[in-house]
Amino acid sequence: MTLGVRAIVENTDGKIVLVRHTYTPGLYLPGGGVERDEPALTALERELVEEAGIELSEIAELIGIFSNHAIMCNDHVLLYKARDWRSVPIVDRGEIAEVIWADPLSPPSDITPATRRRLAEVYLGEAQSAYW
């Protein structure tokens, strides 16, 4: 089984952070894989700093656990919402081509389908799917 984490992070204007990777098209919620022997929240904290320069000031709230079997057999994604954070420098962008802040009610057209579903569930009250 593989496990990933992603987060919805809002700024004071109500916009959310999205990232564009160098190796795949589309905009994603920031996050990534949980490493061996790494707690999920530690992975989330690491990924947010690495991808978006966001350091959590408090524990993020778990929104849901989703099956990502369409992408990879036996893969799951934990989605969190981060409410209290601060901006820190991104030392090495590496795999991140772009970091943007977007309106979650009117996101860019090239967000991934899974990102679009999660935003509709969280911000528009649509029924939560079990699938990423």
N, C-alpha and C positions, 0 to 999 in steps of 0.2 A: 504494500500500500504506500502511496505517496500522499503528502499533505502540503498544502499551500496556505498562505495567509494573504489577505488584502484588506485595505481599510478605506473607509469613507472619512475624509478629513475636511472639515469646513473651516474657512477663515471667518473673520468678524463680519464680512459682507455677505455671508451665506454661500459663497462660492466653494466648490470642491476642487481638490487637486487631482489632476490626471497626468499620466506619464506616457510618453511615446518611446518605445524601445528601438534600438538600432537594428534588431534582427527580425522583427515581425511588424506588419502593418497595424494601424489602429491605435486608439488611446485607451488606456487601462487605468483602473484604480491601482495605486501603488501597492506593491507587495511582492511575494515570491515564495520560494520553497523553504520548508522547515528542514534544517539540517539534522543529521543523526545526533541523538542525545541533546537536542536543543528544544526547550519548551516553545510552544507556539507563540506566546507573548514576546519572548525574547527574539524570535525570528521576525515578528512584526516590527518590533522596535528597531532592529538592525536594518530591515528592508526600508523602512520609512526614512531613516537617516541616509542610507546609501542612495536611494532613488530620488527622494524629494527634499532632502535637507530638513526633515521634520523630526523633532525630538519630543516624545510624549512626556507630559508632566504628570499624568495620572494613567492608570490602567484603562485601556480602551474597552468599550462595551461590546460583547459578542452579539452580533445581529443574527447570524445563522450559520449552519453547516450545510454545504452543498456538495452533491455528487458531480464530479467532472468527468464521468466515464466516456462522454462523447469525444473528449480530447485525448484522454489516457486511461486505460483500463485500471480500475480501482484507485482513482485519484479523487481527493476531496479538497475543498477550499473552505477555510474559516473566514467569514467576513466580520470585521469589527467596525465600530464607529468611534473615532477619536474626537473627544470634545475639548481637551486641554493640552496644548502643545506649544512649542516655540520653534522658531526658525533657527537652523544652524547651517554653517557652510557645507556644501557638498564638495568633498575632497576629490573624489574620482567619479566622474559621470559614467565612465565605462560603457555600460549597456543602455544608458538613457540618452536619447537624442533631444528630448524636449520635456519640460515640466510646465504645465499651464494650470490656471485657475479658471473654472467654468461654472456657469449657472446650472445646477442640477436639474432644473425644470426645463431648460433649453440647452442641452449639451451639444457639443460639436457633432456634426453628422458622421464623423469617422470613429466614434467610440465603438468598442466591440459590442456585439449583441448581448453578452453576459453583463457587461457594465450597464448597458441600457436597461436590462431587466432589473438589476439590483436597484438602480436609481428610481425606476417606476415603483418598485415595491416600497422603498423607504420614503420617497417624497410624494408619491401619488396614491399610496395606500393600496396598490394592486396586491393580489394574493401572492404570497411567497411560494416560489417553486422549490422543489427539493433538488433541482438540477442547476448547475452553474450555467 
